[in-house]
Amino acid sequence: MLRSLRTLDESHPLYRAYRVAKRIVIALVGFSVLLVGVAMIILPGPAVVVIPLGLGILSLEFAWARNWLGKIRDKAKSAAGLSRRAPEADRDL
């Protein structure tokens, strides 16, 4: 029985239950981390780190979280690029 659970493929009788259980666990953990991150916007804590972490967990199963994570990543890259260029503009003054 244990050996058959290790090789879950689509023909295994527990495959569908495994997929549903996996999706539920990922959703619960991801939303919990995301909610803690949103609470950290008001409360002291690293919300900037925890919110993308929650979206990263959710993106394992949900396409909308993958899209939001991509948008956040793009905005972070553009913000990092702006912060690198800012000292050069100050030198001209």
N, CA, C and O of each residue as an XYZ file, in Angstrom:
372
protein
N       0.826     -1.197      0.000
C       0.000      0.000      0.000
C       0.863      1.251      0.000
O       0.609      2.177     -0.770
N       1.890      1.292      0.861
C       2.741      2.474      0.957
C       3.506      2.704     -0.335
O       3.674      3.846     -0.761
N       3.967      1.635     -0.958
C       4.683      1.777     -2.216
C       3.774      2.359     -3.290
O       4.217      3.165     -4.108
N       2.513      1.959     -3.295
C       1.601      2.466     -4.316
C       1.271      3.932     -4.090
O       0.949      4.639     -5.046
N       1.341      4.411     -2.847
C       1.090      5.832     -2.594
C       2.246      6.706     -3.062
O       2.051      7.881     -3.372
N       3.446      6.142     -3.114
C       4.599      6.920     -3.589
C       4.527      7.182     -5.081
O       5.041      8.194     -5.557
N       3.911      6.304     -5.808
C       3.827      6.450     -7.255
C       2.391      6.782     -7.644
O       1.699      5.984     -8.276
N       1.969      7.958     -7.260
C       0.615      8.385     -7.619
C       0.611      8.892     -9.053
O       1.200      9.932     -9.351
N      -0.029      8.183     -9.912
C      -0.250      8.673    -11.259
C      -1.757      8.747    -11.474
O      -2.534      8.425    -10.575
N      -2.154      9.155    -12.625
C      -3.578      9.389    -12.876
C      -4.428      8.124    -12.755
O      -5.641      8.212    -12.564
N      -3.814      6.968    -12.862
C      -4.593      5.736    -12.771
C      -4.775      5.265    -11.326
O      -5.580      4.370    -11.065
N      -4.040      5.853    -10.395
C      -4.145      5.449     -8.991
C      -5.487      5.903     -8.424
O      -5.924      7.017     -8.712
N      -6.153      5.065     -7.622
C      -7.486      5.431     -7.106
C      -7.464      6.635     -6.151
O      -8.482      7.311     -5.998
N      -6.337      6.910     -5.516
C      -6.265      8.044     -4.591
C      -5.687      9.317     -5.220
O      -5.481     10.313     -4.527
N      -5.428      9.284     -6.517
C      -4.805     10.428     -7.182
C      -5.648     11.693     -7.072
O      -5.127     12.762     -6.755
N      -6.911     11.578     -7.327
C      -7.794     12.752     -7.297
C      -7.889     13.329     -5.882
O      -7.855     14.548     -5.711
N      -8.007     12.472     -4.872
C      -8.063     12.934     -3.484
C      -6.743     13.597     -3.089
O      -6.745     14.593     -2.365
N      -5.631     13.061     -3.552
C      -4.325     13.639     -3.276
C      -4.220     15.040     -3.859
O      -3.758     15.962     -3.187
N      -4.648     15.204     -5.104
C      -4.575     16.526     -5.759
C      -5.444     17.549     -5.028
O      -5.023     18.690     -4.836
N      -6.643     17.154     -4.623
C      -7.539     18.069     -3.908
C      -6.950     18.422     -2.544
O      -6.968     19.585     -2.141
N      -6.430     17.428     -1.838
C      -5.837     17.675     -0.522
C      -4.619     18.585     -0.636
O      -4.432     19.484      0.184
N      -3.803     18.355     -1.640
C      -2.620     19.193     -1.857
C      -3.024     20.634     -2.140
O      -2.417     21.568     -1.617
N      -4.036     20.811     -2.958
C      -4.502     22.161     -3.296
C      -5.063     22.870     -2.062
O      -4.837     24.066     -1.879
N      -5.788     22.145     -1.221
C      -6.358     22.734      0.000
C      -5.250     23.139      0.967
O      -5.297     24.223      1.548
N      -4.254     22.271      1.141
C      -3.152     22.588      2.061
C      -2.364     23.791      1.565
O      -2.029     24.675      2.353
N      -2.066     23.837      0.281
C      -1.332     24.978     -0.273
C      -2.153     26.250     -0.120
O      -1.599     27.301      0.202
N      -3.450     26.177     -0.343
C      -4.309     27.357     -0.190
C      -4.337     27.828      1.260
O      -4.229     29.027      1.518
N      -4.480     26.917      2.202
C      -4.522     27.299      3.615
C      -3.211     27.927      4.064
O      -3.214     28.972      4.714
N      -2.105     27.307      3.728
C      -0.807     27.843      4.138
C      -0.535     29.168      3.434
O      -0.099     30.129      4.068
N      -0.786     29.224      2.144
C      -0.525     30.445      1.384
C      -1.358     31.623      1.847
O      -0.834     32.721      2.031
N      -2.663     31.404      2.039
C      -3.513     32.497      2.504
C      -3.168     32.909      3.930
O      -3.274     34.087      4.271
N      -2.759     31.962      4.764
C      -2.353     32.313      6.125
C      -1.122     33.210      6.107
O      -1.083     34.225      6.802
N      -0.123     32.842      5.322
C       1.084     33.663      5.223
C       0.755     35.020      4.612
O       1.269     36.044      5.063
N      -0.089     35.034      3.601
C      -0.481     36.294      2.970
C      -1.222     37.200      3.943
O      -0.965     38.403      3.977
N      -2.129     36.651      4.729
C      -2.862     37.455      5.708
C      -1.942     37.989      6.801
O      -2.106     39.123      7.251
N      -0.985     37.187      7.226
C      -0.003     37.670      8.204
C       0.797     38.824      7.598
O       1.078     39.810      8.280
N       1.157     38.706      6.341
C       1.884     39.780      5.662
C       1.060     41.052      5.553
O       1.581     42.150      5.753
N      -0.211     40.914      5.240
C      -1.085     42.098      5.169
C      -1.230     42.718      6.552
O      -1.254     43.943      6.676
N      -1.326     41.905      7.584
C      -1.398     42.435      8.951
C      -0.108     43.170      9.315
O      -0.131     44.128     10.087
N       1.006     42.722      8.762
C       2.284     43.367      9.056
C       2.417     44.737      8.409
O       3.353     45.474      8.719
N       1.506     45.091      7.521
C       1.515     46.449      6.981
C       1.213     47.427      8.108
O       1.804     48.504      8.183
N       0.289     47.044      8.980
C      -0.087     47.895     10.110
C       0.779     47.573     11.323
O       1.276     48.477     11.995
N       0.957     46.296     11.600
C       1.750     45.851     12.744
C       3.234     45.863     12.375
O       3.578     45.851     11.193
N       4.109     45.886     13.374
C       5.536     45.850     13.040
C       5.930     44.484     12.484
O       5.568     43.442     13.030
N       6.665     44.517     11.406
C       7.116     43.269     10.800
C       7.493     43.483      9.342
O       7.191     44.530      8.770
N       8.143     42.510      8.742
C       8.623     42.622      7.358
C       7.540     42.264      6.328
O       7.629     41.231      5.665
N       6.541     43.104      6.200
C       5.445     42.825      5.261
C       5.942     42.723      3.827
O       5.394     41.963      3.029
N       6.983     43.490      3.497
C       7.517     43.491      2.136
C       8.096     42.125      1.776
O       8.169     41.773      0.598
N       8.501     41.368      2.764
C       9.050     40.035      2.530
C       7.954     38.969      2.610
O       7.940     38.030      1.814
N       7.043     39.115      3.563
C       6.064     38.065      3.848
C       4.962     38.006      2.781
O       4.505     36.916      2.436
N       4.537     39.135      2.265
C       3.473     39.133      1.244
C       3.924     38.407     -0.031
O       3.185     37.553     -0.521
N       5.104     38.712     -0.589
C       5.543     37.919     -1.748
C       5.763     36.440     -1.421
O       5.580     35.582     -2.284
N       6.150     36.142     -0.194
C       6.303     34.746      0.200
C       4.953     34.022      0.157
O       4.864     32.898     -0.337
N       3.907     34.667      0.675
C       2.562     34.085      0.616
C       2.088     33.909     -0.817
O       1.487     32.890     -1.159
N       2.360     34.913     -1.663
C       1.985     34.785     -3.072
C       2.785     33.689     -3.764
O       2.275     33.005     -4.652
N       4.038     33.525     -3.355
C       4.858     32.458     -3.921
C       4.304     31.083     -3.585
O       4.294     30.186     -4.429
N       3.847     30.922     -2.358
C       3.240     29.651     -1.962
C       1.951     29.421     -2.744
O       1.710     28.324     -3.247
N       1.128     30.456     -2.843
C      -0.131     30.321     -3.580
C       0.099     30.095     -5.075
O      -0.710     29.443     -5.735
N       1.199     30.629     -5.609
C       1.454     30.485     -7.047
C       1.795     29.049     -7.441
O       1.832     28.723     -8.628
N       2.043     28.193     -6.455
C       2.265     26.776     -6.780
C       1.019     26.132     -7.373
O       1.121     25.180     -8.146
N      -0.152     26.642     -7.018
C      -1.402     26.045     -7.483
C      -2.323     27.005     -8.213
O      -3.206     26.556     -8.943
N      -2.151     28.310     -8.046
C      -3.116     29.263     -8.590
C      -2.446     30.231     -9.562
O      -1.442     30.860     -9.229
N      -3.003     30.343    -10.752
C      -2.433     31.206    -11.791
C      -2.553     32.678    -11.423
O      -1.657     33.459    -11.743
N      -3.644     33.081    -10.756
C      -3.800     34.496    -10.405
C      -2.695     34.947     -9.446
O      -2.239     36.088     -9.531
N      -2.261     34.080     -8.545
C      -1.178     34.424     -7.624
C       0.141     34.528     -8.384
O       0.976     35.375     -8.067
N       0.332     33.673     -9.381
C       1.530     33.732    -10.216
C       1.586     35.054    -10.970
O       2.657     35.645    -11.113
N       0.425     35.524    -11.457
C       0.382     36.810    -12.164
C       0.701     37.966    -11.223
O       1.481     38.850    -11.578
N       0.113     37.972    -10.031
C       0.385     39.033     -9.048
C       1.845     39.026     -8.641
O       2.452     40.087     -8.495
N       2.416     37.848     -8.456
C       3.819     37.744     -8.072
C       4.710     38.298     -9.181
O       5.710     38.959     -8.902
N       4.359     38.036    -10.418
C       5.112     38.587    -11.546
C       5.039     40.104    -11.591
O       6.037     40.768    -11.870
N       3.861     40.656    -11.317
C       3.720     42.118    -11.289
C       4.538     42.732    -10.163
O       5.177     43.768    -10.346
N       4.519     42.093     -8.996
C       5.303     42.592     -7.863
C       6.794     42.518     -8.191
O       7.547     43.439     -7.876
N       7.213     41.437     -8.814
C       8.623     41.275     -9.180
C       9.046     42.356    -10.173
O      10.133     42.920    -10.045
N       8.199     42.651    -11.159
C       8.517     43.692    -12.128
C       8.613     45.064    -11.470
O       9.520     45.839    -11.774
N       7.681     45.366    -10.570
C       7.721     46.657     -9.875
C       8.949     46.767     -8.981
O       9.540     47.841     -8.867
N       9.337     45.668     -8.349
C      10.535     45.688     -7.497
C      11.787     45.920     -8.338
O      12.683     46.662     -7.934
N      11.847     45.288     -9.500
C      13.004     45.494    -10.375
C      13.077     46.929    -10.873
O      14.162     47.508    -10.927
N      11.929     47.515    -11.241
C      11.941     48.899    -11.709
C      12.271     49.857    -10.570
O      12.950     50.861    -10.788
N      11.799     49.563     -9.354
C      12.132     50.406     -8.208
C      13.617     50.306     -7.880
O      14.241     51.301     -7.509
N      14.183     49.115     -8.015
C      15.611     48.954     -7.768
C      16.417     49.705     -8.823
O      17.458     50.286     -8.515
N      15.945     49.693    -10.053
C      16.619     50.439    -11.114
C      16.550     51.938    -10.882
O      17.519     52.650    -11.145
N      15.426     52.422    -10.396
C      15.290     53.849    -10.097
C      16.185     54.256     -8.938
O      16.755     55.347     -8.948
N      16.311     53.401     -7.951
C      17.141     53.751     -6.794
C      18.623     53.745     -7.166
O      19.412     54.465     -6.554
N      19.006     52.955     -8.144
C      20.407     52.970     -8.587
C      20.717     54.220     -9.390
O      21.836     54.729     -9.340
N      19.737     54.719    -10.130
C      19.957     55.913    -10.948
C      19.834     57.200    -10.142
O      20.357     58.228    -10.572
N      19.180     57.187     -9.015
C      18.947     58.403     -8.238
C      20.242     59.064     -7.771
O      20.334     60.285     -7.895
N      21.244     58.369     -7.248
C      22.463     59.055     -6.831
C      23.207     59.738     -7.976
O      23.869     60.754     -7.762
N      23.109     59.199     -9.172
C      23.751     59.829    -10.319
C      23.111     61.175    -10.618
O      23.811     62.113    -11.001
N      21.811     61.292    -10.454
C      21.117     62.558    -10.691
C      21.513     63.584     -9.642
O      21.582     64.775     -9.946
N      21.773     63.154     -8.422
C      22.163     64.078     -7.358
C      23.571     64.606     -7.593
O      23.874     65.719     -7.163
N      24.427     63.867     -8.245
C      25.813     64.325     -8.505
C      25.830     65.512     -9.447
O      26.721     66.357     -9.360
N      24.853     65.589    -10.351
C      24.820     66.690    -11.314
C      24.520     68.014    -10.639
O      24.891     69.064    -11.163
N      23.873     67.994     -9.519
C      23.505     69.230     -8.833
C      24.655     69.750     -8.113
O      24.558     70.792     -7.465
